[in-house]
Amino acid sequence: MPKLKTKSAAKKRFSFTGTGKLKRKHAYHSHILTKKTNKRKRNLAYFDIVDKANVAAVKDMLNK
């Protein structure tokens, strides 16, 4: 059976933490930033953990 390819889009958007959790970036932090508060922009800049409802789907895309 051939090797499974990783989905390129998922490879670019997700990574694993040291403990094996999936890390993702927040949306809404790329443009139209003038109307957003500094607090909101600051919180969007940090990484977040993928919700447990989506972990299986993301791992499937990454072939893990």
C-alpha positions as CSV (number, residue, x, y, z in Angstrom):
1,M,0.0,0.0,0.0
2,P,1.4,3.4,-0.9
3,K,2.3,6.1,1.7
4,L,-0.5,8.6,2.5
5,K,0.2,12.1,1.6
6,T,-0.3,14.9,4.2
7,K,-2.7,17.6,3.3
8,S,-0.6,20.6,2.4
9,A,-3.1,23.1,3.8
10,A,-3.2,21.4,7.2
11,K,0.6,21.1,7.2
12,K,0.9,24.9,6.9
13,R,-1.8,25.7,9.5
14,F,-1.3,23.2,12.4
15,S,1.6,22.0,14.4
16,F,2.1,19.9,17.6
17,T,3.0,21.2,21.0
18,G,5.6,19.4,23.1
19,T,2.9,17.5,24.9
20,G,1.3,16.3,21.6
21,K,-1.6,18.8,21.5
22,L,-2.5,20.5,18.2
23,K,-1.7,24.2,17.9
24,R,-3.5,26.6,15.6
25,K,-3.5,30.3,14.9
26,H,-6.6,32.6,15.4
27,A,-8.5,33.9,12.4
28,Y,-9.3,37.6,11.8
29,H,-5.8,38.9,12.4
30,S,-4.7,39.6,8.8
31,H,-6.5,42.7,7.6
32,I,-9.1,45.4,8.6
33,L,-7.2,45.8,11.9
34,T,-7.9,49.5,12.4
35,K,-11.4,49.0,13.8
36,K,-10.3,46.2,16.2
37,T,-9.2,47.1,19.7
38,N,-5.6,46.5,20.8
39,K,-6.7,43.9,23.4
40,R,-8.6,42.0,20.7
41,K,-5.6,42.1,18.3
42,R,-3.2,41.1,21.0
43,N,-5.3,38.1,21.9
44,L,-5.6,37.0,18.3
45,A,-1.9,37.0,18.0
46,Y,-1.4,34.2,20.4
47,F,-1.7,30.5,19.5
48,D,-4.6,28.4,20.6
49,I,-5.2,24.7,21.0
50,V,-7.5,22.9,18.6
51,D,-10.9,22.0,20.1
52,K,-11.3,18.3,21.0
53,A,-14.3,18.1,18.5
54,N,-11.8,18.8,15.6
55,V,-8.7,17.0,16.8
56,A,-9.5,13.7,15.0
57,A,-10.2,15.5,11.7
58,V,-7.0,17.5,11.8
59,K,-4.9,14.5,12.8
60,D,-6.5,12.6,9.9
61,M,-5.4,15.4,7.5
62,L,-1.9,15.2,9.0
63,N,-1.9,11.4,8.9
64,K,-1.0,11.0,12.6
